């Protein structure tokens, strides 16, 4: 049997929105949305929280998630890499439980609109294709690189080396933007490369309405708008 471990990573510090992982969103802390979707996803064998903040632990406990203390100080700095945090948490989990982990699912609280069905569908795709990693994205047709320019300081240059030829949107090859909601990785690949995402990951496509990644107050307001639409 393949064992899939969900890891919710949530630091206490935030430069854009103070304490954004537990800031209220439509009546409950942001992190509760991620915890609830993870707990309802049948494909996850266990879920753990990685945090450096006691307030986040209390908030996670309120949502029904078991917690096992704070991450070490050296993994709680601005310079700490998420891959190092994940490697530490997986090693600690295996040592604590005696259970080997086969797949790692990273869930970030700042993308709260993902659903348990998103998680289950992503796991299903990953299991069928047997790739090293999978990421969730949304279609970027509205910001296609064919219509992007770079400022040279004197004038604009096309972002892609395709000249200024106008191309109809329906003729453009689809491109996707990683939304940060789901990172699913084979444990052996992660162990060998220390990378969550391989060069050719599988795609799990999500709509823009569930792809809001909260960094600013405007993002928070946009997430609230979409949540209100869902409730209606």
C-alpha positions in Angstrom: 0.0 0.0 0.0 1.2 3.5 -0.9 1.3 5.8 2.1 0.7 9.5 1.5 1.6 12.1 4.1 0.0 15.5 3.9 2.2 18.3 5.3 0.7 21.7 6.1 3.4 24.3 6.4 2.6 27.6 8.2 5.1 30.1 9.5 4.1 32.7 12.1 5.8 35.7 10.4 4.4 37.5 7.4 5.5 40.8 5.8 2.3 41.3 3.7 -0.4 40.5 6.2 0.5 40.1 9.8 -0.2 36.6 11.0 -1.9 35.8 7.7 -2.1 32.0 8.3 -4.6 32.6 11.1 -6.2 35.9 10.0 -10.0 35.6 9.7 -11.5 34.8 6.3 -15.3 34.8 6.1 -15.6 33.9 9.8 -12.8 31.5 10.4 -9.0 31.5 10.3 -7.4 31.0 6.9 -5.6 27.8 7.9 -8.8 26.1 8.9 -9.8 25.9 5.2 -6.7 23.9 4.3 -7.0 21.7 7.4 -10.7 20.9 6.7 -10.0 20.0 3.1 -7.1 17.8 4.0 -9.1 16.0 6.8 -11.9 15.3 4.3 -9.6 13.9 1.6 -9.8 10.1 1.6 -6.4 9.8 -0.2 -4.3 11.1 2.7 -3.1 8.5 5.2 -2.1 11.1 7.7 -1.6 14.9 8.0 0.9 16.9 10.1 1.4 20.6 10.8 4.9 22.2 10.5 5.0 25.6 12.2 7.2 27.8 14.3 4.3 29.6 16.0 2.3 28.4 19.1 -0.7 30.4 18.1 -0.9 28.5 14.8 -0.7 25.2 16.8 -3.7 26.3 19.0 -5.6 27.3 15.9 -4.9 24.0 14.1 -6.0 22.0 17.2 -9.3 23.9 17.2 -9.8 22.6 13.6 -9.2 19.0 14.7 -5.6 18.6 13.5 -3.1 16.7 15.7 0.1 18.6 16.4 3.6 17.6 17.6 5.3 20.7 18.6 7.3 23.5 16.9 9.9 23.1 14.2 13.5 23.9 15.2 14.7 27.5 15.2 17.0 27.0 12.2 14.0 26.0 10.1 12.0 29.0 11.3 14.0 31.9 9.7 13.3 33.8 6.5 16.3 32.0 4.9 15.0 28.5 5.8 14.2 26.5 2.6 10.8 24.7 2.4 12.6 21.6 1.1 14.7 21.4 4.3 11.5 21.9 6.4 9.8 19.0 4.6 12.8 16.7 4.8 13.0 17.3 8.6 9.2 16.8 9.1 9.2 13.5 7.1 12.2 12.2 8.9 10.6 13.1 12.3 7.3 11.5 11.3 8.9 8.2 10.3 11.0 8.1 13.5 8.0 9.0 15.7 5.5 6.5 14.0 7.6 3.8 12.4 5.6 4.4 9.2 7.5 4.7 5.9 6.2 7.6 3.7 5.9 7.0 -0.1 4.3 10.2 -1.2 4.5 13.7 0.2 1.7 16.2 -0.3 2.5 19.8 0.6 -0.5 22.0 1.4 0.0 25.8 2.0 -2.6 27.6 4.0 -2.3 30.7 1.8 -4.3 28.9 -1.0 -7.4 28.3 1.1 -9.9 27.7 -1.8 -8.6 24.2 -2.8 -11.2 21.5 -1.9 -10.9 18.0 -0.7 -12.0 16.9 -4.1 -9.0 18.8 -5.6 -6.7 16.9 -3.3 -8.3 13.5 -4.2 -8.3 14.2 -7.9 -4.6 15.2 -7.8 -3.7 12.1 -5.9 -5.6 10.0 -8.4 -3.8 11.5 -11.4 -0.5 11.1 -9.7 -1.1 7.4 -8.8 -2.2 6.6 -12.4 0.7 8.3 -14.2 3.5 7.3 -11.7 5.5 10.5 -12.3 8.0 12.1 -9.9 5.9 15.1 -9.0 2.6 16.9 -9.7 1.6 20.6 -9.3 -1.7 22.5 -9.4 -2.0 25.3 -11.9 -4.5 27.5 -13.6 -4.7 28.4 -17.2 -2.9 31.7 -17.9 -4.6 32.7 -21.2 -5.3 36.2 -19.9 -1.5 36.8 -19.3 0.0 34.7 -22.1 3.7 35.3 -22.6 3.0 36.0 -26.3 1.4 39.3 -25.2 4.1 40.2 -22.6 6.9 42.8 -23.0 10.0 43.6 -21.1 11.2 47.2 -20.4 14.8 47.7 -21.6 14.9 51.2 -20.2 14.6 52.7 -23.6 11.7 50.8 -25.1 9.7 47.6 -24.9 10.9 44.2 -26.2 8.7 41.1 -26.6 9.1 38.7 -23.7 9.3 35.8 -26.1 11.6 36.0 -29.2 8.7 35.9 -31.6 8.6 39.5 -32.8 5.5 41.7 -32.7 3.2 39.5 -34.8 -0.3 39.6 -33.4 -1.7 36.1 -32.7 -5.3 35.3 -31.9 -5.8 34.1 -28.4 -7.4 30.8 -29.5 -4.3 30.1 -31.6 -1.9 30.4 -28.7 -0.6 27.3 -27.1 -2.0 27.0 -23.5 0.3 28.0 -20.7 -0.2 27.5 -16.9 0.7 29.3 -13.8 1.5 27.3 -10.6 -1.0 28.4 -7.9 0.7 26.9 -4.8 -2.3 24.9 -3.8 -1.0 21.3 -4.3 2.5 19.9 -4.5 2.6 16.1 -4.7 6.0 14.4 -4.8 7.3 10.9 -4.8 9.3 10.3 -1.6 12.2 8.6 -3.4 12.6 11.4 -5.9 12.5 14.0 -3.1 15.1 12.0 -1.1 17.5 11.7 -4.1 17.1 15.3 -5.5 15.9 17.4 -2.5 13.4 18.9 -4.9 9.6 19.0 -4.6 9.1 19.7 -8.3 10.8 17.8 -11.1 11.5 19.4 -14.5 8.4 17.8 -16.1 5.7 17.6 -13.4 2.2 16.4 -14.0 -0.5 19.0 -14.2 -3.6 19.3 -12.0 -5.6 22.1 -13.4 -7.7 24.3 -11.1 -9.9 27.3 -12.0 -8.7 30.8 -11.3 -11.6 31.1 -8.8 -9.9 28.5 -6.5 -6.4 29.6 -7.2 -6.2 32.7 -5.1 -2.8 32.8 -3.3 -3.0 35.2 -0.4 -0.1 37.6 0.0 -1.9 41.0 0.2 -5.0 42.5 1.6 -6.4 42.6 -2.0 -5.9 38.8 -2.2 -7.7 38.4 1.0 -10.7 40.4 -0.3 -10.7 38.4 -3.5 -10.7 35.1 -1.6 -13.6 36.4 0.5 -15.5 37.4 -2.7 -15.2 33.9 -4.2 -16.1 32.2 -0.9 -19.3 34.3 -0.7 -20.2 33.3 -4.3 -19.8 29.6 -3.4 -22.1 30.1 -0.4 -24.7 31.8 -2.6 
